[in-house]
Amino acid sequence: MEGDPIKIHRWLLPLSWLYGFAVIIRNELFELNILKTRRFDIPVISVGNITVGGSGKTPHVEYLIRLLKDKMKVAVLSRGYKRKSHGYVLADKETPMREIGDEPYQMKMKFPDIRVAVDKNRCEGIDRLTSDETTKDTDVILLDDAFQHRYVQPGINILLVDYHRLIIYDKLLPAGRLREPLSGKHRADIVIITKCPRSLNPIDYRVLSKAMELYPFQQLYFTTLEYCALEPIFVQGQHVPLTEIRGKNVLLLTGIASPGQLETDINTYAGNNALTTLSFPDHHAFTAKDIRRINETFAGMAEPKMVITTEKDQARLVDVETLSDSVRENIYALPIKVSFMLDKEETFNQKIISYVRKNSRNSILAKREDDHKSKDGNHSGHRPRTISFRDN
């Protein structure tokens, strides 16, 4: 199998059992309605996983942004992992990365016309987005990495599963990377196996589909990642297709969860084993020592040479002033996009668009339901509308 192998630390399994017991208790409290889940009268789509890092959440959220942004007002709500601020923050074009986190910053820079907000408390974040004067006309909210945030009941719950680390073969933390037991996958309305190699054949799809053991109401899709042309970060210049880097000495600079497949792919494009790698932990905050190491490593490489990094790392590097002139003149970000396999893109798109339109606060259907409730004096109180993909 391509990519990072599944490594299980079996000596930590007793701790995994204790961790799993605690997670099961928490989930049961939600099932018993002791811990309360809120539904909202606005379409909410959650994109998440049950593993730690590296399943492709940001590219899939960006796919949904591209799908919806020209048709309606889109907001992305994230917790803003490793940000230096607290509470609710609504980003604008001047908001620094440290205030909202690298992935929200990346999305705001790529899609300046959408709303990007961060709040550890997703319920409060949704309340602010739907009530504040500047954002109350939002049509749909995309929750980034919220599969375990069960205080919100999304209308569509999308679970991402990394092809290179299938959850059916993984173990709970800390022995493996699962955030919760495998049974958690049954909360998903849509399951997407991500980062699939293009070489999959029909029997592979059938085996994977059966192995996932999904319920009939759950829909399974397969996606792969497409590399776009390299974009210069600090200087004005032309985008560079990956096919044009062959023969160059490449420094691949990453601070992501699973860089293995990216390293393999870039080495294939560069050829002749011309790849040098500097890998840092996911969401790594680059220190002065790290920057000196980057500068010195690149200075020691033979010409012609270039630096390639990810868009997420770009968000954390763009304000670093101590990068050498040589690095700044030759560093490029590698954008990636999601592509659906088995010709299922249109099917997926229509399901998402149909859900949002049917449940929009501005839709005819929503107005009729609200009118009906306001005229029906036999109903007690004002109960929140239930917006669910399964109900549709």
N, C-alpha and C positions, 0 to 999 in steps of 0.2 A: 504493500500500500504506500502511496506517496505521502509526503508531509511528515509531521511529527508523530512518532510512534506513541502508543498509549503506554505510559509507564505507571505501574501501580506499586506503591510503597506498602507492601503487605505487612510489614512490621507495625504500621500505623493503623491497621484495620480496627483494633479495639477502640481507638479514638474516633474512627469513622462511625462505629456503631453508636457511640454516645452522642455524636453530632447528629446522626440520623434520627435518633430517638427524640432529641429536642426539636428538630424540624418537623417531625411527624406530629408532635404535640401542638406545635404552632399552627400547622395546617388544619388539624382537627378543630382547633378553637375557631378558625374561620368557618369551617363546615357547619359547626354548631351555632354559628352566629353570635358567639361570645365575643370574638373580635369582629368588629363591624366592617363590612365592605360597602362602599358607596358606588352608586351608579349616577351618571350625569346626563343631563338633557342636551348633550352635544356628542357627535361621533368621536369616539376615543379608540385609537388603534395602538396596541402595545406591541413592541418588538423586543424580544429578549431571548434568554437561553436558560438552561439549568446547569451550565458549566461555567468555570471561571475563565473569562477572557477568550478572545480569538475566534469567535464564530462568525464574524462579519456583520455585526449589528449596524455599524455606521453606514457601510455601503447599501444595506437594505433599507435603512431609514431614508437615505438619500434617493434611493429608487422611488420610494413613496412620495417624497417631496417633488421629484420631477413629474411623477404621474399626476399629482393633484394641484400643484402651485398655479397653473394657468387657468384652472377651473374654479378655484375657491381660495379662501384665505386660510393658510396653513400655519399652525404653530407646532413647534417641537418643544417638549418638556423633558428635561434631563435632571438628574441629581447634581451634575457638575462635579464628577469625581476629581478629587485632589485640588479643587479650587481653593482660593484663599479668602473667599467671601462667605457670608452666612445668610440663611433665609432665602427669600425670593429675589431673583435678579432677572430683569428683562434686558436682553442684550440690544445694543445698537452698534452702529458701524465704528464707534470709538471705544467700545468696551474692550479692555485688555484680556488676553487669554487667561491670566491668573484669576480673574474675577468669575469666570464661568467654566473653566476646564477646557482641555484641548479639543475634545470631540465636538462639543457645542460651538466652540470658536471656529472650528473648521467648517461646520455647516453654515454658520452665519456669514463667513467670508465667501463661501461658494454661492450661497443663496441669500443675498442681502435683503430681498423683499419679503422673506418669510419672518415670522416671529420665532425667536429662540429664547427660551426662558429656562432657568434652573431653580430647583427647589427640592431639598431632600424629602420634604413632605409633599407628595404628589397631589393629594387632595387639596391642600392649600394652594398649590401651584395652579391647579385647574380652576379653582375658585377665582384666583387673581386674573388669570387669562380671560375668563368669561365675564368678569365684572368691571375690571379697570377700563376707563374710558378709551384708552388707546388700543385695546385688544379685544373689547367685548363683542366685536363683530366677527371674531374667529369662527370659521366653519368646521374645522376638524383639528383635533389635537393628536399628535404622534408622541407616544411615550417611548423614550429611549431607555432600554435596559430596565424594564419594569415587570418582568415575569414573576419575580418574587414579591413585588410590592402589592400585596393582596388587599390593601385598604381601598384600592381602586378596582372596580369591575369594568374592564374595557369591553367595548362592543365587539371588537375582533382582537383575539389574543394570538399573536404569531410567535411560534417557537422556532428558533434557529438551531440546527444541529450540524456541527462541523463533520464533513465526510471523513476527514482524517483522524477524528477522535469521536467516533460514534458513541452516543450515550449508553447504548445497550451493552457496551463492553467496558464501561468506566465504573469507577467506585466513588463513594462519597468522600468529601474532604475529611481529613487531610491525606488519606491514602491515595485518592484520585482527585478529580477536579469537579465532581458533581456538587452543586450547591444544595440539592435536595434529592430525595429518592426518585428513582426512575418513574414511579407512578405519577409524579408531577406533570409528566408530559400530557396527561389526559385532560388537563385544563385548557390546552391549546385548541383553537378552532382551525388554525392552519399550521402545518409543520413544513419547514423548508430545510432540506439537506443542502448545505452550502459548500462552496469550494470544490465542487465535483470536477474531476478530470473530464475533458471532452471525449476521452476514449471509452467512456462507459457504453456498454452494449445492452440490448434488451433484457438479457438474463440478469445483468447487474441490477437494473431497475426493479425487476421482479423480486430478487432476493432481498434488496434493501427495503422494499415496500412491505414484504412479509415480516422481516426481522423487526421492524419498528412497532408492529402489533398495535396499530391505531384503531380507534373506534370508527364506526361507519360515518359518523357526522364529521370526522376530521379529514381535512383535505391535505394531501401530500404533494409537494413540489420539489423540484431539483434545480439548483442554480449553480452557475460557475462565475468566476471573476474574470473580467476582461481588463487588460492593461491599456491605458490610454497613452497618448504622447506625453513625454516628459516636459514639465513646465519649469522654466527658470524661476528661482525664488527671489533673488535680490537684484537682478539686472534685467533690463529690457532685452528680449531676444525671441527667436523663433522657438516654437515647440519642437521637440526632437523625438521622432518615432523610435521605439525600442530597436527596430531593425537597423538603425543607423549607429548603434553603439558598438557594433562588432569591431574588434581591433583596439578598442580603448581600454585602458586600465581603470576599473571601476571600484570606488570605495562605496560599499553599501552600508548606510547608516540607519539603524532601526532601533526603536524603543517600543516594540509591540509584543503581544503575548506569544505569537507563534510565527517567527520569521523564517522557519525552515523552507517552506515552499517558495517563498519570495526569493530566498537565496539561490535555490535551485533554478528558478526561472530566469533570474537576471544573469546567472552564470552561463546559462544556455544561450542567451542573446549576446553576451559579451564574447564568449568563445575563448579558447586557448587558456582556460583557467586564469583569466585576468581579473578575478574578483577578490577584493579584500573586504572583510566584513568587520564592522564594529556594532555589536549587539548590546543593547541595554534593556533593563526591565520595562514592562508595559507602563505607560504614562510616566516615564522617567523624567525627572527634573534635572536638566543638564547643569552640572557644576563647573566651576572654573577649571578644575582638574580634567573633567571630561572634554571641555573645549580645547584645552592644550593638547590632549591626546588626539583629538580629531585633526587639529591643525598639523601636528607633527606627523601623524600617519599619512595624511595627504601630501605633505611636503616631501616625504620620503619615497613617494611613488613616481615611477617613470612616466614621461609624456608619451602619447596623449592620454589625458586622464580626466575624470569627472567624479562627482559625488552624486549618488542617488539616494533619496530618502523618501519616507512615506508622507502623505498629507497630514497625518496626525503628528508626526515628528516635526513637520514644517511649522505647525501651529506653535510648537514649543521652541523652535529655533529662530523664528522670524524677528524676535526682539533681542536676540543675543548680539551684543556689539563687539565681542572679542573674537569672533570668527575671523580668520585671516582673510586678506583680500583675495588670495588665490582660491580659498574655499568658497567665498561669497560669489566669485565670478564663475564658478564651475559647478555649483550645487543645483540640483533639479529635484522637484517633487514628482512622484509617480502616482497620478490619479488612477483609481480603479472604479469599475462599474459592474453592476450585477446583470447577468444575462440568464433568462429562464431557458431550461432545456425541455425537450420533448414537445416543442411548439405550444407551451402552456402559458406564454406571456399574456396573450389576449384574454384567456380565461381568468387568470389571476387579476388582471387589470379591471375587468368588468365586475368582478366580485367586490373589489375594493370600492370602485366608483359607485356601484349600485348601493352598497351599504351606506356610504356617506350621503348620497343624495336622498335616499329614503328616510334617513334619520336626521337630516339637517334641521336645525331650528327654524330655518327660513323656508322649508319645503311646504308644499301644499298639504302633504300628509300630516306633517307636524302641526300645522295650523288647524286642520280639521280635528285632530285629536285634542288639542288644547281647547278649542271651542266646545267640543263635546263635554270635556271635563268641567268647564266653567258653567255650563248649562245644567249639568246633572247635580241637583241639590241633594241627592241621596248619598253621594260619596262623602266620606268624612275626611276633612283636611285636604292638603295638597301634597299628594304622594309624588315622589320623583318618577319621571317616566323611565321605563326600562328599555334601554337600547341595546340590543344584542344581535350579533351576527347569526347565532343559532336560531333566534326567533324569526329571522328573515328567510 
